[in-house]
Amino acid sequence: MRPSSGWGILEGGRSRDPPPDPPESNMDADIERVEPVPGAPALIRRDQLLTDAAGMAAVARWTAAAAEADGVFRIRLLPGVDVCDLAATVRDRGHAASPNHILVGQPLFFGGPASRPFPAPPPPPPGAVPGDGPDGPGDAGDGGNGGVPGDVPGGGPGGPGGPGGPGGPVTVAVADTGLAAHPWWRDLPWFLERRHDAAEVPDADGDGRLDAQAGHGTFVTGLILRSAPEARMRPLRVLDGRGVGDEAGLLRALARLRDEPPQVLNLSMGGHTYDDRPSPLLEAALAGLPGTVAVACAGNTASDRPFWPAALPGVIAVGALDAAGRDRAPFSAHGPWVDACAPGEWLTSSFLEHGAFHGYARWSGTSFAAAVVSGAIAAAARERTPAEAAAYVLDPERNRKISDLGVVVAGPR
C-alpha cells in the first residue's frame, strides 16, 4: 500500500488522509527561511498555511490540498503563493492563520550557540536525599546547581510515581523528542502505559550515530523528575531526533491533552514567527488548557527577540543561567518577556544507551533550564494548585530576580 501523504482534498469537512506524524529525516527539502522583516528571519514549512474552519473559505482559491485535525486545517498552497503575505491578509480579515512555523529543541540547532551532549557519570537519582550522590553520602554528583527552592520536596511518600498534590498525582506532559527506557522509570506505570506511543528514535537515518538531538526528551524528563520524583510523566513526541518539528505537530499534541489536561506542560522547543507576533492558533490551543501551567524555553538566540511559544501571554518563559548560577548564560535569550531563569549550562541528566553514552549525559541549553522550572513547579503542585505552585516558585519575594531574565529558580541537588 502506498504510504499516505497526509494530504487530501477536503470532502465533507474531513480530509481523505490523516495528518502524518512528524517526519524522521530528509526534512530540509520543505523547510524555508523567510525574512519579511529585514533582520528577523524565521523558518516555515514551504507552501503550508494553518488556519481554522472560518479561515478555510478565505483561502479556498489558493488551496491545492488540505488536511484537518482537531479543527486546525493544514493547507498546501498553490505554487507561487507567498505564505506570509497570505497569512497576514487572512489575519487582517479577522481569521486565525499562520505559516506552519518550524519549532526546534534548544540545545543545538544548525550552528546554535549551546552544546551537544557529552557522556557523564550518573547524578543523584530522583528521590535521592540531598547530599547522597552516586558514590554515597556527601557526594552530590556533578548534576546539581543549587538547592531545591523553598520547601519544595526532593522525595516523598511512595517514592517515584507515588501520591501527588491536593487534586491527586501531579502529571507533567513533555512535548519533545519522545522518551527512551531508563533505569529511573522503566518499571513505572506511567512509562509502561506509553512507552510505545512516544519512543525516542535515536538514529533515524541509520548511519550508526545519534541524531543531533536524540535523547533530548529523555534528558528533559530526568531533570523534571529529579525535582519532582512523584510526578507522572506524559511524553508527547513532536520533534524528530534532530530536534525539528512544526507548529502543526505541536497543535495536534496539545489537542490530545484536552481530555486529561496535565498540571504542568513542558515545552523545551520553539522558534521565531515571520512577523514576531504570536501564532493565533497556538495561542488559542494553549488557552484551551486553562488549568495547565505551560513552561517553555526562551531559546538559545542570545537576543531579546521574542521566541515562541515562550513569549505567549500565560506561558512561563525560561532563560538560562551560567554554570555558576549567577549570571545569564552567554547563549540565552533575554528580555522583558522572559519570566524566569534556571541553571542551563552543563547539567547532568538521564540519556540514551548508545556508543560512549551509558544512560547519562551533560548538556547545555535553555531547553534544560525550562525543565528545571517545570520540575520545581511540579514538586510544589503536590500541595498546591498548579497556578499557586507557579506563583510560589516564581515569587520574587522569595527568590532573586535578574533584569531581562526573570526570577531565579535553583536546580535540583
FENHU-V617202 format. One record per backbone hydrogen bond with DSSP energy under -1.0 kcal/mol. CO is the residue of the C=O (numbers start at 1). NH is the residue of the N-H. If there is no record, write none. Layout:
co->{CO:CO}
nh->{NH:NH}
//
This chain:
co->{8:11:14:28:30:32:34:37:42:43:44:45:47:48:49:50:51:52:59:60:62:65:66:67:69:72:73:74:75:76:76:78:82:83:84:85:86:87:88:89:90:91:98:99:100:101:103:104:106:118:125:129:131:131:133:136:136:145:149:156:159:165:168:170:171:171:172:173:174:176:176:182:182:185:188:189:191:194:198:202:203:211:213:215:216:217:218:219:220:221:222:224:228:232:234:236:240:241:243:244:245:246:247:248:249:250:251:252:254:255:263:264:265:266:267:267:270:271:279:280:281:282:283:284:286:289:293:294:295:296:299:303:307:308:309:312:316:317:317:318:319:320:321:322:327:329:331:335:339:340:341:342:344:347:349:352:354:357:359:360:361:362:363:365:366:367:368:369:370:371:372:373:374:375:376:377:379:380:385:386:387:388:389:390:392:395:395:400:402:402:404:406:407}
nh->{66:14:11:31:46:44:42:40:34:102:32:48:77:100:75:98:73:56:62:63:78:76:8:74:72:69:51:67:49:64:65:81:86:87:88:89:90:91:92:93:95:94:50:101:45:247:245:270:367:362:128:132:133:138:136:133:139:411:152:159:162:168:165:232:263:264:234:266:236:238:239:185:186:188:192:193:195:198:179:211:206:214:216:219:220:221:222:223:224:225:226:228:231:172:174:176:243:213:105:240:103:250:251:252:253:254:255:256:257:258:293:173:295:175:269:297:104:308:283:284:285:286:287:288:289:292:265:316:267:318:333:334:311:271:312:315:296:339:340:298:342:329:344:325:322:332:302:338:407:319:409:321:365:363:361:359:357:354:351:120:349:118:347:369:370:371:372:373:374:375:376:377:378:379:380:381:382:383:389:390:391:392:393:394:395:398:399:408:405:406:335:402:341}
//
